[in-house]
Amino acid sequence: QKAYSKMDGLSENTIQQMAYHNTLDVLVLVYANANIDLLFGTKVYNIPDVKDKNWSIDKTVYQIYLEEDRAYLACGFGIVVVDLTRKEIKDTYIVGENAQKVPVYGFTADEEHYYALSDQAIYVAPKNGANLLDFNVWHATTIELPAMSNCQTLHYVGESLLTIDEGKEVMRYQNAKW
């Protein structure tokens, strides 16, 4: 086992989120300033695009979701898609109505849909056949967010949506209720 730091090629010190993609053998690191490093073995690839974007909005990355050769970053303004094979930003999805940049605190998927958790709703979009860059494809679900909670992540496990609130309690949405 080896420890890594800026002296070993990492771009920053303040890791905010990380996720390991087992199939591609890559560690995705996102720092507090939204800088992104991909660690393939001992080789570090930096993707500073989100950090360098001159936006006066929240660029915090709240959750990383891995699927196939992509990392989906739930951000303070939407969803950033990182192509892990090409080591670049592939897309940015804005899920709010009328292309409003809403914070996305969690992101997950089942076999047919993507789900994005905001503080107002859980948005859903089909995986296949839709232009996910078009905000009109993303629709607020009828799933009501749990009362009195500040949900911070979203996961799909065993045909259920799971979220964790700020008190670190896990809540499961099944049979139309939390």
Disulfide bonds with the S-S distance in Angstrom:
none
